[in-house]
Each structure stands twice: as C-alpha cells, then as structure tokens.
Amino acid sequence: MQIAETFWLVLIVGNVGGLTIGYILYPLLLVLFLPKRASLIPSGLTASVTLIIPAWAEKDLEVKIDETQALDQIGIDLQVIVITDQASPKNLPPNFTWIQETARRGKSASINQAMKSVRTPLVVFSDANTCLHPSSLVHLLAPFQDPRVGAVAGEKQVRLVRSTAAGEEVYWKYESVLKRMDASLYSVISGAGELFAMRTLLFEDLPNDAVLDDLEMSWQVIRKDHRIAYAPAAIATEAPSKNLKEEAKRKIRMAAGSYQFLSRHALSHFFGVSRVFGWQFIFRKWFRWVLAPVFLLIILLSSVGLLLIDSPSSFSSQLLFLEALFFTVALVGWMLIGLRIRIGWLTAPFYFLFMHGCQLRGWIRHVMGNQPVTWEKSERSRMS
C-alpha cells in the first residue's frame, strides 16, 4: 500500500470513527448502562407560574392567545405576558399582561423586559409560532417538585406536513431520545425556546446580543448547581420550514449562536460545574458544533485525495464505494424532497449533510460578525 494511500485512509477512517463515537457509540452506551429516572406524576400539582410569549410580526398571535387560554390549568395560577410589536387586542383576559415594543431589539432583550414584570416563582417561555398540547403546562411543571430541578425542557415535535420535514422529524426524534438519556445521566444540556420553564430566582438578565436565549438561560441554571429535567409529555409542536432555503436560514442562525456561546464560555467552565456535565457537554454540544463538521469536511477532502491514487487497494475501493453509496442516498433524499415524497429514512442522510453544511456556514457568519441579534425569520408551512 502506498504511503499516500495510507495517509488518506487513516484520515478517513479516523474521522469516520469520530463521527461514529459521537452519534452512535456514545448514545448506545447510555442506552445500555443508564438507569431510568422516574418521572414525577403531576397529580395534585399546585403552582404559580408566568408564561412569557415573545412575538414580533407574528401573523397568528391571536391563535396563540386562544390556545394559551385553553391550556389545562388545574391547580395552576397562570399569569401570561405577551411582549410584541402589536397593539393589545380588545377584551384581553385579566391574567394577561401586554407589553408593546416600538423597536425590535431581539428576543433576549424582549425576555429581559418581560422578566421585570414576573412575580411568580416559576416562569415558562414559549414561542408564538408554537402549538402547545393542552396538558403541556401540567407536565412541564411537575418536575419542579424535586428541589434540585432548576429548569424543565419540554418536548419539541415537528409536524410532518410535507416531505421537506421528513428528515427534520427523524432528527428531532433522535434528539428526544438523547434528551431523555441526558436527564437520566445528570441534566439536559439545553432547553428549547419552544417550551422551557425555570425557577424565576435563577434568571439573570441575558446579554442583549445573545442569539440563543434558551442556551444562555439553560447555562444560568446549570452553573448554579441545579439540573434541567426533561418532560416528554409536555409537547410543543411547530410547523417545519417552508422549504430548504428557509430551513437553512434557521439552522445557520442557530449555528452562529452556538459559536457565539462557545466563544464566551470555556470548556473548563462546564467541567467546573460537574465532570459528568462537562463530558455531556463535550459529546452533546461541543462535538457537534466544533468536531463533527470538521470530521465531515476532512472525510470529503480525503476521499478526493484517495480517488487520485493510482491502483488503490481493495479496501480503499470498498471504502470509496460505501462513501459513494451514502452520498447517492443523500442525493436521492434531496430529490425526494423536491418531489414531495415522504420517506424519512431516505431523506435523513441528506438532512445530516445539510445540517452540518449549515453548521459550517454558521461558523463563517460568526467569525465574520455577520449574525445580527434581530435575525431574519424563516417562513414556515402552515399547520393544519
């Protein structure tokens, strides 16, 4: 075997191994050896909570208000704060506080403003374009019966209304499994803005330029020696992006926000809280944001180098065949999305590559300083 061929093979196999450890082996070990943490039953729950709904130029804000009033509130004293650019509607329910903003400053600044009006021990955050299951609030608040719980992450689901969502749906199902394991091991790493609750006393004003407010709030909870529980029955459903272009806008923004967060927090900070949490963060976040996109890029470049080798060995030929097969399936998945055909497992390889491509673009945007806090919204499909 030629020296050049050995070099490219080592790069490919090593980086494929890295991806395998992060995406398959680490979750598999958790599945095999982790004890399951018992879920707290919400029966007999009593709680006083404020639900904050940030909204800017939301077309269906009235739908969100009606849906909020329809939530199961048995045993719950619910206050609602809507902070938006829109004028207050007539006949606003008495438990609603309406804050009208005249200038768009970003979601983090809006949350900071809304939190000044919170007087309850618990606060819940939910996006205006998210549909909550009627029992979501009850299940979301139940884990707070454990005093060690400082926050609770709800279950985000993507409603499959068209083929473009098939790969995204598979991804979020995978994420849900990992969140359940995270909570069993130590803590969920980060909640999602679609549905996230925390103890009010743990909240600190967010940096006004923070792109990912939910990640910043999650870190506030963790570094104060509390854990984030997971409530899979607290379901928040959102429509998928209208198309791949709109989905790319969302993922690039999230990636840029991830790199912004990493630039402000060293890995030693996470290990300072807990060694377990430090390793969780490495595998669940740092691995995906920093290592996985690089692994994929090196695999791609090394494969090109291997193709240029004269008379490659049978092992190299088989490896290139498997790579070609993977990229072919990804190409088929992209075509299926264009044809609006729903076959999730076939679109998943394409979504995997698409997701990490957006991650690299997000890194470039962060380095260039081109990610504004008032990010451009992605158009979404309408939920039926």
Helices and strands as residue ranges (DSSP letters): H 3-20, I 21-25, H 26-33, E 47-54, H 61-69, E 76-84, E 96-100, H 107-115, E 122-125, E 131-132, H 136-141, G 142-145, E 149-158, G 163-165, H 166-185, E 196-199, G 200-202, H 213-222, E 227-238, H 244-264, H 267-273, H 275-281, I 282-291, H 292-307, H 314-339, H 344-368
